[in-house]
């Protein structure tokens, strides 16, 4: 009898322990479910219409699936260039207030210091304090660049013929701005097969494996972080900042081959096909959003003597996006296999419009290598005699294809017309967005992510951090939009980058862009492609809005600009 009693006692204890373990696990899961995970993915120089779900012919099934299970924004704004957008996105501020008014060269000016100042906090810093695990992969590009004292030494460094411990001041690295883990590049421009400024944590990665491709590495490391963090019972914030499809256009041959014939149809045909698809998808109203004239328009595709090269260049651009989507699929798979997808806010957007830059004309120097690690010369041939795609080339798609990538809008990266500042933006949150596959025309801005994420996490934006006073947040939460409600949004939005600028109030937009440095006025409710300048017709509106821009510029450290 005593043995039986002892056995029953053991069973009771075992059952109680099991119940306790189950209840503890349920409690931990319930606690976690109160705060969603956040995966924020930023592409680099992706055009508004490049993705399949935004009208493009590029194969992006994983991002298209995210759009179908979530929400697409049709009026979302970036800051028209790489590092200013990143500064605004990470801090919830206008980029000048964050310290990056143009690029990352240090200047003795509050708005142009070239790094995230002590008056800022990053999303990672805020969420980390509330129990989030934090990690980042990819392109940082919001810190001052350390350069060598002369051109020969700089080129040796870029060519992996010399080593130096720091690419930026150590206190400006991601691991010192809230990210527990980081794998990626500190600088902006890279060789996709052997990136310069690649670090893990704060340690330089001195060599990469054979068959390395940076887009794959970024996504695979991110998927690994998902699997690691999912075991902790804590919510996590993961920021994946892709370098693709920024120049140099480089991609694996098997991906380029998928598009070898696609772009032989030429600029006009691809652009018109994208516009028609955007209309059919319900992304644009053809009565309000016309297809803007081609720019540059001097040459037709039929008369183009470099058809083969140009078709190949766009094929490489498409391959880079295709490859990025493949890797994002592996991140999604990691979220699904760990049971995290349902309560994960999954965001994808671009840092600016597609780029019209001709990188071959820059030549080697500053952040552009002259040869590979094993001594092969890198071509910057301007005569289009060398086909783009492999590691030994440093080319870009140029203005004609950038105009296609930004269909239906005008201009491109660095400019304040819609082609420069308008971004595709997709949000999925199975547990929080009920209107799956919906589209919203509510206006948003990259600085809204901070407000949105602290809203869903139940966190307060700090007034002080590490003993420093923090600039009040400028962004507005997008959470009401996720619920199908009307968000208060911004009464006005502003921008300035290297002289290009705009102010938008409701549907009025006053803008300076391109070679014409005069204010142009557009009614976006009727003319979202910015084709009909109304400045001469409404001088009082120009005066009113330009005055608002002047006040904003003075308040937010835009003016006066420092002299270099």
Buried (B, 14 or more C-beta within 10 A) or exposed (E): EEEEEEEEEEEEEEEEEEEEEEEEEEEEEEEBEEBBBBBBBBBBBBBBBBBBBBBBBBBBEBBBBBBBBBBBBBBBBBBBBBBBBBBBBBBBBBBBBBBBBBBBEBBEBBBBBBBBBBBBBBBBBBBBBEBBBBBBBBBBBBBBBBBBEEEEBBBBBBBBEEEEEBBBBEEBBBBBBBBBBBBBBBBBBBBBBBBBBBBEBBEBBEEBEEEBBBBBBBBBBBBBBBEBBBEEBBBBBBBBBBBBBBBBBBBBEEBBEBBEEBBBBBBBEBBBBBBEBBBEBEBBEEEBBBBBEBBEEEEEBEEBEEBEBBBBBBBBBBBBBBBBBBBBBBBBBBBEEBEBBBBBBBBBBBBBBBBBBBBBEBEBEBBBBBBBBEEEEBBBEEEBEBBBBBBBBBBBBBBBBBBBBBBBBBBBBBBBBBBBBBBBBBBBBBEBBEEEEBBBEBBBBBBBBBBBBBBBBEBEBBEEBEEEEBBEBBBBBBBBBBEEEEBEBBEEBBBBBBEBBBBBBEBBBBBBBBEEEEBBBBBBEEBBBBEEBBBEEBEEBBEBBBEBBEEBBEEBBBBEBEEE
